């Protein structure tokens, strides 16, 4: 699973559509209005953001990350890959069938 944080004034919709259209993910769930507190350029800050969770396979992470960086206006887009220890067989099959094949990626 990959997480990417977006500010609400730049909705995640366009990025989500692009990731799904390019078959880098079978599903993207977005959690709206997440309060993020962080240190940025030496000072404490907080922002309201949305949190899209891009569910994809490990071999598609770098491609999804490049797409996010191209679309995301943030100077340092937050992209995190989280390994899944357990997943239902049916959902894993969905990710495999819906997501882009690695052979198509190399073209």
C-alpha positions as semicolon CSV with decimal commas, in nm:
position;residue;x (nm);y (nm);z (nm)
1;X;0,000;0,000;0,000
2;X;0,123;0,351;-0,076
3;X;0,014;0,666;0,102
4;X;0,028;1,011;-0,054
5;X;-0,077;1,325;0,131
6;X;-0,256;1,609;-0,050
7;X;-0,385;1,943;0,074
8;X;-0,764;1,979;0,041
9;X;-0,731;2,285;-0,186
10;X;-0,556;2,049;-0,432
11;X;-0,800;1,757;-0,426
12;X;-0,662;1,410;-0,477
13;X;-0,922;1,337;-0,746
14;X;-0,699;1,409;-1,047
15;X;-0,411;1,207;-0,909
16;X;-0,645;0,923;-0,815
17;X;-0,796;0,911;-1,164
18;X;-0,448;0,910;-1,324
19;X;-0,320;0,627;-1,103
20;X;-0,633;0,419;-1,174
21;X;-0,636;0,503;-1,546
22;X;-0,274;0,388;-1,581
23;X;-0,362;0,070;-1,387
24;X;-0,106;0,132;-1,114
25;X;-0,370;0,050;-0,855
26;X;-0,690;-0,148;-0,820
27;X;-0,830;0,089;-0,560
28;X;-0,759;0,426;-0,399
29;X;-0,932;0,521;-0,074
30;X;-0,914;0,886;0,034
31;X;-0,947;1,001;0,394
32;X;-1,049;1,368;0,387
33;X;-0,951;1,643;0,630
34;X;-0,657;1,493;0,813
35;X;-0,477;1,736;1,045
36;X;-0,104;1,701;0,996
37;X;0,143;1,857;1,238
38;X;0,502;1,859;1,126
39;X;0,835;2,034;1,126
40;X;0,914;2,201;0,793
41;X;1,217;2,419;0,717
42;X;1,299;2,465;1,084
43;X;0,956;2,555;1,215
44;X;0,649;2,375;1,346
45;X;0,349;2,380;1,115
46;X;0,009;2,220;1,076
47;X;-0,208;2,175;0,770
48;X;-0,540;2,020;0,678
49;X;-0,484;1,755;0,415
50;X;-0,645;1,458;0,248
51;X;-0,482;1,117;0,263
52;X;-0,520;0,895;-0,045
53;X;-0,425;0,532;0,015
54;X;-0,313;0,380;-0,315
55;X;-0,339;0,002;-0,293
56;X;-0,087;-0,150;-0,530
57;X;0,186;-0,410;-0,557
58;X;0,549;-0,342;-0,459
59;X;0,674;-0,365;-0,817
60;X;0,440;-0,076;-0,913
61;X;0,543;0,155;-0,626
62;X;0,816;0,344;-0,813
63;X;0,592;0,404;-1,113
64;X;0,310;0,529;-0,888
65;X;0,556;0,747;-0,698
66;X;0,682;0,909;-1,021
67;X;0,323;0,981;-1,123
68;X;0,244;1,135;-0,784
69;X;0,555;1,355;-0,795
70;X;0,461;1,472;-1,145
71;X;0,107;1,565;-1,042
72;X;0,151;1,669;-0,676
73;X;0,234;2,043;-0,630
74;X;0,404;1,990;-0,292
75;X;0,781;2,043;-0,279
76;X;0,824;1,711;-0,099
77;X;0,529;1,480;-0,170
78;X;0,478;1,225;0,107
79;X;0,498;0,880;-0,048
80;X;0,531;0,581;0,181
81;X;0,528;0,212;0,094
82;X;0,376;-0,007;0,363
83;X;0,415;-0,384;0,344
84;X;0,104;-0,590;0,407
85;X;0,159;-0,899;0,619
86;X;-0,183;-1,052;0,562
87;X;-0,442;-0,996;0,292
88;X;-0,747;-1,190;0,184
89;X;-0,687;-1,408;-0,120
90;X;-0,980;-1,243;-0,302
91;X;-0,841;-0,891;-0,252
92;X;-0,490;-0,999;-0,347
93;X;-0,632;-1,148;-0,668
94;X;-0,810;-0,819;-0,737
95;X;-0,484;-0,625;-0,698
96;X;-0,306;-0,869;-0,928
97;X;-0,576;-0,875;-1,196
98;X;-0,658;-0,503;-1,198
99;X;-0,308;-0,364;-1,162
100;X;-0,075;-0,320;-1,453
101;X;0,149;-0,612;-1,538
102;X;0,524;-0,561;-1,501
103;X;0,574;-0,653;-1,869
104;X;0,356;-0,359;-1,977
105;X;0,551;-0,129;-1,743
106;X;0,878;-0,181;-1,930
107;X;0,742;-0,064;-2,264
